[in-house]
Amino acid sequence: MNIDLANKINGITLLAMGVWGFYESGSKTALIAPGFGLGLLACSNGIATRDPLVSHLAVVFTGIVGLMLIKPYQGAKSRGDSNAQLRVGAMLATSGLAFVSFVVHFISNRLAKQD
């Protein structure tokens, strides 16, 4: 998958699902993911122009948010809250997809430079 598209999908998902979670739960911590989503969307232009610094920052933020979402998913699962599982699961899935897309892109660039 194209890293530009993967990043935008991840940013929009983090933003939308996080805001939904905030309105459903009222918890201010639900706004952390939308903050990361806005940050990732702000990186979109740099990623599209293949700015290495912006791309590396985006992959670090994507990895951090992905790791941060593990605990809320476990909590939602233990409570049996299917809406929270859906929201957090969607954010985990898109973060994982974006992270893998970044890593594959970085590896292919590295291999291309060696030739």
LUMLOTOR-964359 format. One record per atom (N, C-alpha, C): residue in one letter; residue number from 1; atom name; x, y, z. Coordinates in steps of 0.001 Angstrom, whole numbers, plus 500000, padded with zeros to 6 digits. Each point is the difference from the previous one (the first is absolute). Layout:
# LUMLOTOR-964359
<rec r="A" k="NUM" a="CA" px="X" py="Y" pz="Z"/>
...
***
This chain:
# LUMLOTOR-964359
<rec r="M" k="1" a="N" px="500845" py="498817" pz="500000"/>
<rec r="M" k="1" a="CA" px="499155" py="501183" pz="500000"/>
<rec r="M" k="1" a="C" px="500884" py="501239" pz="500000"/>
<rec r="N" k="2" a="N" px="499564" py="501025" pz="499330"/>
<rec r="N" k="2" a="CA" px="500689" py="501270" pz="499939"/>
<rec r="N" k="2" a="C" px="500045" py="500621" pz="501402"/>
<rec r="I" k="3" a="N" px="501181" py="500478" pz="500421"/>
<rec r="I" k="3" a="CA" px="500114" py="500532" pz="501360"/>
<rec r="I" k="3" a="C" px="499183" py="501271" pz="500198"/>
<rec r="D" k="4" a="N" px="499818" py="500782" pz="498934"/>
<rec r="D" k="4" a="CA" px="499168" py="501208" pz="500116"/>
<rec r="D" k="4" a="C" px="498571" py="499615" pz="500375"/>
<rec r="L" k="5" a="N" px="499468" py="499049" pz="499261"/>
<rec r="L" k="5" a="CA" px="498626" py="499558" pz="500227"/>
<rec r="L" k="5" a="C" px="499852" py="499326" pz="501366"/>
<rec r="A" k="6" a="N" px="500955" py="499145" pz="500344"/>
<rec r="A" k="6" a="CA" px="499942" py="499304" pz="501295"/>
<rec r="A" k="6" a="C" px="500022" py="500999" pz="501150"/>
<rec r="N" k="7" a="N" px="500834" py="501032" pz="499889"/>
<rec r="N" k="7" a="CA" px="500082" py="501011" pz="501051"/>
<rec r="N" k="7" a="C" px="498695" py="500781" pz="500113"/>
<rec r="K" k="8" a="N" px="499416" py="500371" pz="498857"/>
<rec r="K" k="8" a="CA" px="498745" py="500767" pz="500026"/>
<rec r="K" k="8" a="C" px="498855" py="499169" pz="500572"/>
<rec r="I" k="9" a="N" px="499921" py="498741" pz="499596"/>
<rec r="I" k="9" a="CA" px="498950" py="499125" pz="500545"/>
<rec r="I" k="9" a="C" px="500168" py="499863" pz="501502"/>
<rec r="N" k="10" a="N" px="501240" py="499815" pz="500445"/>
<rec r="N" k="10" a="CA" px="500261" py="499860" pz="501433"/>
<rec r="N" k="10" a="C" px="499642" py="501285" pz="500744"/>
<rec r="G" k="11" a="N" px="500411" py="501148" pz="499481"/>
<rec r="G" k="11" a="CA" px="499706" py="501271" pz="500660"/>
<rec r="G" k="11" a="C" px="498506" py="500269" pz="500102"/>
<rec r="I" k="12" a="N" px="499277" py="499743" pz="498920"/>
<rec r="I" k="12" a="CA" px="498552" py="500217" pz="500001"/>
<rec r="I" k="12" a="C" px="499309" py="499029" pz="500955"/>
<rec r="T" k="13" a="N" px="500460" py="498746" pz="500016"/>
<rec r="T" k="13" a="CA" px="499401" py="499009" pz="500905"/>
<rec r="T" k="13" a="C" px="500252" py="500378" pz="501450"/>
<rec r="L" k="14" a="N" px="501231" py="500394" pz="500323"/>
<rec r="L" k="14" a="CA" px="500302" py="500417" pz="501373"/>
<rec r="L" k="14" a="C" px="499135" py="501194" pz="500408"/>
<rec r="L" k="15" a="N" px="499859" py="500931" pz="499093"/>
<rec r="L" k="15" a="CA" px="499207" py="501199" pz="500294"/>
<rec r="L" k="15" a="C" px="498525" py="499657" pz="500198"/>
<rec r="A" k="16" a="N" px="499427" py="499273" pz="499057"/>
<rec r="A" k="16" a="CA" px="498568" py="499703" pz="500057"/>
<rec r="A" k="16" a="C" px="499647" py="499072" pz="501169"/>
<rec r="M" k="17" a="N" px="500747" py="498929" pz="500156"/>
<rec r="M" k="17" a="CA" px="499686" py="499035" pz="501065"/>
<rec r="M" k="17" a="C" px="500258" py="500587" pz="501380"/>
<rec r="G" k="18" a="N" px="501044" py="500822" pz="500109"/>
<rec r="G" k="18" a="CA" px="500292" py="500631" pz="501289"/>
<rec r="G" k="18" a="C" px="498929" py="500994" pz="500423"/>
<rec r="V" k="19" a="N" px="499526" py="500789" pz="499046"/>
<rec r="V" k="19" a="CA" px="498931" py="500965" pz="500302"/>
<rec r="V" k="19" a="C" px="498721" py="499255" pz="500358"/>
<rec r="W" k="20" a="N" px="499697" py="498928" pz="499271"/>
<rec r="W" k="20" a="CA" px="498835" py="499167" pz="500327"/>
<rec r="W" k="20" a="C" px="500136" py="499464" pz="501423"/>
<rec r="G" k="21" a="N" px="501176" py="499497" pz="500340"/>
<rec r="G" k="21" a="CA" px="500236" py="499487" pz="501350"/>
<rec r="G" k="21" a="C" px="499832" py="501072" pz="501061"/>
<rec r="F" k="22" a="N" px="500443" py="501226" pz="499705"/>
<rec r="F" k="22" a="CA" px="499844" py="501095" pz="500956"/>
<rec r="F" k="22" a="C" px="498531" py="500315" pz="500227"/>
<rec r="Y" k="23" a="N" px="499218" py="500080" pz="498928"/>
<rec r="Y" k="23" a="CA" px="498582" py="500312" pz="500154"/>
<rec r="Y" k="23" a="C" px="499234" py="498868" pz="500675"/>
<rec r="E" k="24" a="N" px="500446" py="498770" pz="499789"/>
<rec r="E" k="24" a="CA" px="499304" py="498885" pz="500622"/>
<rec r="E" k="24" a="C" px="500371" py="499824" pz="501476"/>
<rec r="S" k="25" a="N" px="501274" py="500233" pz="500329"/>
<rec r="S" k="25" a="CA" px="500444" py="499745" pz="501371"/>
<rec r="S" k="25" a="C" px="500166" py="501267" pz="500831"/>
<rec r="G" k="26" a="N" px="500292" py="501121" pz="499348"/>
<rec r="G" k="26" a="CA" px="500254" py="501241" pz="500728"/>
<rec r="G" k="26" a="C" px="501391" py="500076" pz="500587"/>
<rec r="S" k="27" a="N" px="500811" py="498986" pz="499781"/>
<rec r="S" k="27" a="CA" px="501355" py="499960" pz="500535"/>
<rec r="S" k="27" a="C" px="500934" py="500867" pz="499156"/>
<rec r="K" k="28" a="N" px="500714" py="500896" pz="500663"/>
<rec r="K" k="28" a="CA" px="500915" py="500880" pz="499276"/>
<rec r="K" k="28" a="C" px="501188" py="499236" pz="499419"/>
<rec r="T" k="29" a="N" px="500323" py="498852" pz="500562"/>
<rec r="T" k="29" a="CA" px="501106" py="499214" pz="499447"/>
<rec r="T" k="29" a="C" px="499659" py="499450" pz="498613"/>
<rec r="A" k="30" a="N" px="498723" py="499959" pz="499662"/>
<rec r="A" k="30" a="CA" px="499601" py="499556" pz="498662"/>
<rec r="A" k="30" a="C" px="500447" py="500990" pz="498933"/>
<rec r="L" k="31" a="N" px="500407" py="501205" pz="500408"/>
<rec r="L" k="31" a="CA" px="500445" py="501008" pz="499038"/>
<rec r="L" k="31" a="C" px="501482" py="499889" pz="499660"/>
<rec r="I" k="32" a="N" px="500697" py="499060" pz="500631"/>
<rec r="I" k="32" a="CA" px="501424" py="499809" pz="499684"/>
<rec r="I" k="32" a="C" px="500154" py="499489" pz="498565"/>
<rec r="A" k="33" a="N" px="499219" py="498984" pz="499633"/>
<rec r="A" k="33" a="CA" px="500092" py="499437" pz="498649"/>
<rec r="A" k="33" a="C" px="499666" py="501041" pz="498927"/>
<rec r="P" k="34" a="N" px="498951" py="500816" pz="500159"/>
<rec r="P" k="34" a="CA" px="499759" py="501034" pz="498992"/>
<rec r="P" k="34" a="C" px="501147" py="501008" pz="499895"/>
<rec r="G" k="35" a="N" px="500666" py="500273" pz="501115"/>
<rec r="G" k="35" a="CA" px="501173" py="500878" pz="499955"/>
<rec r="G" k="35" a="C" px="501099" py="499410" pz="499131"/>
<rec r="F" k="36" a="N" px="500248" py="498709" pz="500180"/>
<rec r="F" k="36" a="CA" px="500971" py="499323" pz="499145"/>
<rec r="F" k="36" a="C" px="499520" py="499981" pz="498552"/>
<rec r="G" k="37" a="N" px="498699" py="499806" pz="499803"/>
<rec r="G" k="37" a="CA" px="499443" py="499994" pz="498651"/>
<rec r="G" k="37" a="C" px="500217" py="501329" pz="499295"/>
<rec r="L" k="38" a="N" px="499768" py="501095" pz="500718"/>
<rec r="L" k="38" a="CA" px="500241" py="501326" pz="499419"/>
<rec r="L" k="38" a="C" px="501480" py="500189" pz="499676"/>
<rec r="G" k="39" a="N" px="500865" py="499522" pz="500902"/>
<rec r="G" k="39" a="CA" px="501442" py="500091" pz="499752"/>
<rec r="G" k="39" a="C" px="500414" py="499218" pz="498762"/>
<rec r="L" k="40" a="N" px="499440" py="498801" pz="499847"/>
<rec r="L" k="40" a="CA" px="500322" py="499188" pz="498824"/>
<rec r="L" k="40" a="C" px="499460" py="500627" pz="498726"/>
<rec r="L" k="41" a="N" px="498813" py="500568" pz="500076"/>
<rec r="L" k="41" a="CA" px="499447" py="500680" pz="498821"/>
<rec r="L" k="41" a="C" px="500839" py="501235" pz="499647"/>
<rec r="A" k="42" a="N" px="500550" py="500666" pz="501005"/>
<rec r="A" k="42" a="CA" px="500869" py="501148" pz="499740"/>
<rec r="A" k="42" a="C" px="501297" py="499564" pz="499312"/>
<rec r="C" k="43" a="N" px="500402" py="498755" pz="500207"/>
<rec r="C" k="43" a="CA" px="501209" py="499468" pz="499363"/>
<rec r="C" k="43" a="C" px="499763" py="499553" pz="498563"/>
<rec r="S" k="44" a="N" px="498756" py="499977" pz="499554"/>
<rec r="S" k="44" a="CA" px="499665" py="499455" pz="498683"/>
<rec r="S" k="44" a="C" px="500753" py="500665" pz="498860"/>
<rec r="N" k="45" a="N" px="500114" py="501311" pz="500045"/>
<rec r="N" k="45" a="CA" px="500691" py="500702" pz="498915"/>
<rec r="N" k="45" a="C" px="501478" py="499607" pz="499949"/>
<rec r="G" k="46" a="N" px="500642" py="499914" pz="501145"/>
<rec r="G" k="46" a="CA" px="501406" py="499593" pz="500043"/>
<rec r="G" k="46" a="C" px="500206" py="498567" pz="499547"/>
<rec r="I" k="47" a="N" px="499042" py="499139" pz="500329"/>
<rec r="I" k="47" a="CA" px="500084" py="498605" pz="499565"/>
<rec r="I" k="47" a="C" px="499824" py="499925" pz="498486"/>
<rec r="A" k="48" a="N" px="499064" py="500775" pz="499474"/>
<rec r="A" k="48" a="CA" px="499743" py="499997" pz="498554"/>
<rec r="A" k="48" a="C" px="501213" py="500490" pz="499216"/>
<rec r="T" k="49" a="N" px="500757" py="500939" pz="500565"/>
<rec r="T" k="49" a="CA" px="501197" py="500509" pz="499321"/>
<rec r="T" k="49" a="C" px="501238" py="499186" pz="500351"/>
<rec r="R" k="50" a="N" px="499803" py="498923" pz="500744"/>
<rec r="R" k="50" a="CA" px="501071" py="499062" pz="500376"/>
<rec r="R" k="50" a="C" px="501080" py="500649" pz="500859"/>
<rec r="D" k="51" a="N" px="499583" py="500901" pz="500885"/>
<rec r="D" k="51" a="CA" px="500921" py="500606" pz="500955"/>
<rec r="D" k="51" a="C" px="500362" py="498928" pz="501037"/>
<rec r="P" k="52" a="N" px="501282" py="499609" pz="500083"/>
<rec r="P" k="52" a="CA" px="500364" py="498891" pz="500895"/>
<rec r="P" k="52" a="C" px="499756" py="500304" pz="501485"/>
<rec r="L" k="53" a="N" px="500226" py="501228" pz="500427"/>
<rec r="L" k="53" a="CA" px="499783" py="500342" pz="501404"/>
<rec r="L" k="53" a="C" px="498525" py="499862" pz="500370"/>
<rec r="V" k="54" a="N" px="499136" py="500544" pz="499172"/>
<rec r="V" k="54" a="CA" px="498559" py="499929" pz="500264"/>
<rec r="V" k="54" a="C" px="499525" py="498548" pz="499957"/>
<rec r="S" k="55" a="N" px="500491" py="499236" pz="499042"/>
<rec r="S" k="55" a="CA" px="499605" py="498593" pz="499895"/>
<rec r="S" k="55" a="C" px="500426" py="499213" pz="501229"/>
<rec r="H" k="56" a="N" px="501202" py="500259" pz="500476"/>
<rec r="H" k="56" a="CA" px="500465" py="499277" pz="501187"/>
<rec r="H" k="56" a="C" px="499244" py="500428" pz="501255"/>
<rec r="L" k="57" a="N" px="499683" py="501284" pz="500106"/>
<rec r="L" k="57" a="CA" px="499182" py="500445" pz="501135"/>
<rec r="L" k="57" a="C" px="498620" py="499355" pz="499958"/>
<rec r="A" k="58" a="N" px="499421" py="499920" pz="498817"/>
<rec r="A" k="58" a="CA" px="498672" py="499400" pz="499861"/>
<rec r="A" k="58" a="C" px="500019" py="498530" pz="500387"/>
<rec r="V" k="59" a="N" px="501038" py="499262" pz="499615"/>
<rec r="V" k="59" a="CA" px="500047" py="498584" pz="500356"/>
<rec r="V" k="59" a="C" px="500208" py="499826" pz="501505"/>
<rec r="V" k="60" a="N" px="500760" py="500889" pz="500625"/>
<rec r="V" k="60" a="CA" px="500176" py="499922" pz="501460"/>
<rec r="V" k="60" a="C" px="498670" py="500283" pz="500694"/>
<rec r="F" k="61" a="N" px="499291" py="501050" pz="499575"/>
<rec r="F" k="61" a="CA" px="498698" py="500309" pz="500597"/>
<rec r="F" k="61" a="C" px="498998" py="498869" pz="499773"/>
<rec r="T" k="62" a="N" px="500046" py="499399" pz="498814"/>
<rec r="T" k="62" a="CA" px="499098" py="498897" pz="499690"/>
<rec r="T" k="62" a="C" px="500281" py="498815" pz="500914"/>
<rec r="G" k="63" a="N" px="501274" py="499701" pz="500211"/>
<rec r="G" k="63" a="CA" px="500358" py="498905" pz="500903"/>
<rec r="G" k="63" a="C" px="499594" py="500277" pz="501434"/>
<rec r="I" k="64" a="N" px="500211" py="501237" pz="500444"/>
<rec r="I" k="64" a="CA" px="499629" py="500369" pz="501370"/>
<rec r="I" k="64" a="C" px="498497" py="499872" pz="500204"/>
<rec r="V" k="65" a="N" px="499227" py="500543" pz="499080"/>
<rec r="V" k="65" a="CA" px="498540" py="499942" pz="500165"/>
<rec r="V" k="65" a="C" px="499514" py="498556" pz="499919"/>
<rec r="G" k="66" a="N" px="500618" py="499198" pz="499154"/>
<rec r="G" k="66" a="CA" px="499623" py="498589" pz="499922"/>
<rec r="G" k="66" a="C" px="500242" py="499280" pz="501318"/>
<rec r="L" k="67" a="N" px="501144" py="500255" pz="500605"/>
<rec r="L" k="67" a="CA" px="500291" py="499378" pz="501304"/>
<rec r="L" k="67" a="C" px="499085" py="500535" pz="501096"/>
<rec r="M" k="68" a="N" px="499688" py="501289" pz="499930"/>
<rec r="M" k="68" a="CA" px="499113" py="500602" pz="501006"/>
<rec r="M" k="68" a="C" px="498596" py="499413" pz="499965"/>
<rec r="L" k="69" a="N" px="499568" py="499517" pz="498848"/>
<rec r="L" k="69" a="CA" px="498635" py="499516" pz="499860"/>
<rec r="L" k="69" a="C" px="499799" py="498566" pz="500480"/>
<rec r="I" k="70" a="N" px="501078" py="499303" pz="500307"/>
<rec r="I" k="70" a="CA" px="499873" py="498597" pz="500427"/>
<rec r="I" k="70" a="C" px="499237" py="499905" pz="501314"/>
<rec r="K" k="71" a="N" px="500375" py="500811" pz="500973"/>
<rec r="K" k="71" a="CA" px="499362" py="499938" pz="501319"/>
<rec r="K" k="71" a="C" px="498514" py="500379" pz="499947"/>
<rec r="P" k="72" a="N" px="499611" py="501081" pz="499308"/>
<rec r="P" k="72" a="CA" px="498565" py="500296" pz="499898"/>
<rec r="P" k="72" a="C" px="499211" py="498884" pz="499318"/>
<rec r="Y" k="73" a="N" px="500619" py="499335" pz="499035"/>
<rec r="Y" k="73" a="CA" px="499292" py="498899" pz="499345"/>
<rec r="Y" k="73" a="C" px="499777" py="498854" pz="500982"/>
<rec r="Q" k="74" a="N" px="501017" py="499692" pz="500799"/>
<rec r="Q" k="74" a="CA" px="499849" py="498946" pz="501006"/>
<rec r="Q" k="74" a="C" px="498918" py="500364" pz="501012"/>
<rec r="G" k="75" a="N" px="499964" py="501279" pz="500400"/>
<rec r="G" k="75" a="CA" px="498980" py="500450" pz="500938"/>
<rec r="G" k="75" a="C" px="498599" py="499902" pz="499420"/>
<rec r="A" k="76" a="N" px="499846" py="500404" pz="498755"/>
<rec r="A" k="76" a="CA" px="498693" py="499919" pz="499343"/>
<rec r="A" k="76" a="C" px="499558" py="498549" pz="499860"/>
<rec r="K" k="77" a="N" px="500947" py="499133" pz="499715"/>
<rec r="K" k="77" a="CA" px="499685" py="498574" pz="499860"/>
<rec r="K" k="77" a="C" px="499579" py="499400" pz="501336"/>
<rec r="S" k="78" a="N" px="500694" py="500360" pz="501073"/>
<rec r="S" k="78" a="CA" px="499659" py="499442" pz="501314"/>
<rec r="S" k="78" a="C" px="498653" py="500531" pz="500512"/>
<rec r="R" k="79" a="N" px="499634" py="501227" pz="499606"/>
<rec r="R" k="79" a="CA" px="498697" py="500561" pz="500380"/>
<rec r="R" k="79" a="C" px="498875" py="499475" pz="499119"/>
<rec r="G" k="80" a="N" px="500354" py="499431" pz="498871"/>
<rec r="G" k="80" a="CA" px="498989" py="499531" pz="499056"/>
<rec r="G" k="80" a="C" px="499348" py="501144" pz="499242"/>
<rec r="D" k="81" a="N" px="500702" py="501107" pz="499877"/>
<rec r="D" k="81" a="CA" px="499484" py="501188" pz="499311"/>
<rec r="D" k="81" a="C" px="500303" py="499868" pz="498510"/>
<rec r="S" k="82" a="N" px="499010" py="499544" pz="499233"/>
<rec r="S" k="82" a="CA" px="500228" py="499723" pz="498578"/>
<rec r="S" k="82" a="C" px="500256" py="501271" pz="499191"/>
<rec r="N" k="83" a="N" px="499368" py="501120" pz="500364"/>
<rec r="N" k="83" a="CA" px="500258" py="501249" pz="499284"/>
<rec r="N" k="83" a="C" px="501446" py="500458" pz="500194"/>
<rec r="A" k="84" a="N" px="500488" py="499918" pz="501229"/>
<rec r="A" k="84" a="CA" px="501389" py="500379" pz="500269"/>
<rec r="A" k="84" a="C" px="500961" py="499046" pz="499303"/>
<rec r="Q" k="85" a="N" px="499656" py="498712" pz="499976"/>
<rec r="Q" k="85" a="CA" px="500854" py="499035" pz="499292"/>
<rec r="Q" k="85" a="C" px="500068" py="500346" pz="498521"/>
<rec r="L" k="86" a="N" px="498870" py="500372" pz="499417"/>
<rec r="L" k="86" a="CA" px="499963" py="500376" pz="498591"/>
<rec r="L" k="86" a="C" px="500862" py="501230" pz="499748"/>
<rec r="R" k="87" a="N" px="499820" py="501033" pz="500814"/>
<rec r="R" k="87" a="CA" px="500753" py="501245" pz="499816"/>
<rec r="R" k="87" a="C" px="501497" py="499770" pz="500152"/>
<rec r="V" k="88" a="N" px="500382" py="499413" pz="501117"/>
<rec r="V" k="88" a="CA" px="501428" py="499815" pz="500276"/>
<rec r="V" k="88" a="C" px="500592" py="498969" pz="499039"/>
<rec r="G" k="89" a="N" px="499232" py="498985" pz="499653"/>
<rec r="G" k="89" a="CA" px="500473" py="499011" pz="499037"/>
<rec r="G" k="89" a="C" px="500259" py="500614" pz="498636"/>
<rec r="A" k="90" a="N" px="499126" py="500902" pz="499566"/>
<rec r="A" k="90" a="CA" px="500204" py="500685" pz="498725"/>
<rec r="A" k="90" a="C" px="501257" py="500861" pz="500041"/>
<rec r="M" k="91" a="N" px="500201" py="500697" pz="501124"/>
<rec r="M" k="91" a="CA" px="501203" py="500826" pz="500126"/>
<rec r="M" k="91" a="C" px="501255" py="499134" pz="500027"/>
<rec r="L" k="92" a="N" px="499943" py="498871" pz="500699"/>
<rec r="L" k="92" a="CA" px="501143" py="499074" pz="500025"/>
<rec r="L" k="92" a="C" px="500290" py="499447" pz="498611"/>
<rec r="A" k="93" a="N" px="498961" py="499615" pz="499284"/>
<rec r="A" k="93" a="CA" px="500183" py="499410" pz="498672"/>
<rec r="A" k="93" a="C" px="500617" py="501004" pz="499030"/>
<rec r="T" k="94" a="N" px="499488" py="501226" pz="499973"/>
<rec r="T" k="94" a="CA" px="500553" py="500977" pz="499059"/>
<rec r="T" k="94" a="C" px="501408" py="500424" pz="500402"/>
<rec r="S" k="95" a="N" px="500266" py="500076" pz="501312"/>
<rec r="S" k="95" a="CA" px="501357" py="500329" pz="500444"/>
<rec r="S" k="95" a="C" px="500974" py="498895" pz="499610"/>
<rec r="G" k="96" a="N" px="499582" py="498758" pz="500170"/>
<rec r="G" k="96" a="CA" px="500846" py="498878" pz="499598"/>
<rec r="G" k="96" a="C" px="500253" py="499988" pz="498513"/>
<rec r="L" k="97" a="N" px="498959" py="500242" pz="499209"/>
<rec r="L" k="97" a="CA" px="500137" py="500039" pz="498542"/>
<rec r="L" k="97" a="C" px="500937" py="501129" pz="499577"/>
<rec r="A" k="98" a="N" px="499829" py="501166" pz="500588"/>
<rec r="A" k="98" a="CA" px="500864" py="501134" pz="499658"/>
<rec r="A" k="98" a="C" px="501443" py="499724" pz="500407"/>
<rec r="F" k="99" a="N" px="500203" py="499423" pz="501177"/>
<rec r="F" k="99" a="CA" px="501350" py="499701" pz="500471"/>
<rec r="F" k="99" a="C" px="500695" py="499018" pz="499060"/>
<rec r="V" k="100" a="N" px="499293" py="498935" pz="499628"/>
<rec r="V" k="100" a="CA" px="500568" py="499015" pz="499076"/>
<rec r="V" k="100" a="C" px="500289" py="500641" pz="498646"/>
<rec r="S" k="101" a="N" px="499122" py="500871" pz="499532"/>
<rec r="S" k="101" a="CA" px="500219" py="500689" pz="498721"/>
<rec r="S" k="101" a="C" px="501270" py="500854" pz="500048"/>
<rec r="F" k="102" a="N" px="500185" py="500722" pz="501106"/>
<rec r="F" k="102" a="CA" px="501207" py="500802" pz="500155"/>
<rec r="F" k="102" a="C" px="501247" py="499125" pz="499989"/>
<rec r="V" k="103" a="N" px="499987" py="498925" pz="500771"/>
<rec r="V" k="103" a="CA" px="501175" py="499136" pz="500102"/>
<rec r="V" k="103" a="C" px="500331" py="499373" pz="498641"/>
<rec r="V" k="104" a="N" px="498994" py="499517" pz="499299"/>
<rec r="V" k="104" a="CA" px="500231" py="499416" pz="498669"/>
<rec r="V" k="104" a="C" px="500573" py="501060" pz="499057"/>
<rec r="H" k="105" a="N" px="499473" py="501209" pz="500068"/>
<rec r="H" k="105" a="CA" px="500499" py="501087" pz="499154"/>
<rec r="H" k="105" a="C" px="501457" py="500320" pz="500330"/>
<rec r="F" k="106" a="N" px="500332" py="500092" pz="501289"/>
<rec r="F" k="106" a="CA" px="501367" py="500311" pz="500402"/>
<rec r="F" k="106" a="C" px="500970" py="498896" pz="499562"/>
<rec r="I" k="107" a="N" px="499590" py="498762" pz="500146"/>
<rec r="I" k="107" a="CA" px="500858" py="498879" pz="499583"/>
<rec r="I" k="107" a="C" px="500213" py="500017" pz="498487"/>
<rec r="S" k="108" a="N" px="498931" py="500229" pz="499242"/>
<rec r="S" k="108" a="CA" px="500146" py="500019" pz="498536"/>
<rec r="S" k="108" a="C" px="500889" py="501164" pz="499556"/>
<rec r="N" k="109" a="N" px="499910" py="501148" pz="500665"/>
<rec r="N" k="109" a="CA" px="500883" py="501115" pz="499679"/>
<rec r="N" k="109" a="C" px="501452" py="499664" pz="500310"/>
<rec r="R" k="110" a="N" px="500204" py="499346" pz="501118"/>
<rec r="R" k="110" a="CA" px="501371" py="499618" pz="500391"/>
<rec r="R" k="110" a="C" px="500585" py="499016" pz="499002"/>
<rec r="L" k="111" a="N" px="499214" py="499023" pz="499588"/>
<rec r="L" k="111" a="CA" px="500468" py="499019" pz="499018"/>
<rec r="L" k="111" a="C" px="500272" py="500648" pz="498647"/>
<rec r="A" k="112" a="N" px="499186" py="500972" pz="499616"/>
<rec r="A" k="112" a="CA" px="500185" py="500688" pz="498724"/>
<rec r="A" k="112" a="C" px="501291" py="500819" pz="500005"/>
<rec r="K" k="113" a="N" px="500375" py="500557" pz="501137"/>
<rec r="K" k="113" a="CA" px="501234" py="500775" pz="500106"/>
<rec r="K" k="113" a="C" px="501232" py="499118" pz="499904"/>
<rec r="Q" k="114" a="N" px="499873" py="498727" pz="500404"/>
<rec r="Q" k="114" a="CA" px="501142" py="499083" pz="499976"/>
<rec r="Q" k="114" a="C" px="500332" py="499539" pz="498590"/>
<rec r="D" k="115" a="N" px="499033" py="500058" pz="499111"/>
<rec r="D" k="115" a="CA" px="500238" py="499511" pz="498629"/>
<rec r="D" k="115" a="C" px="500768" py="500964" pz="499163"/>
***
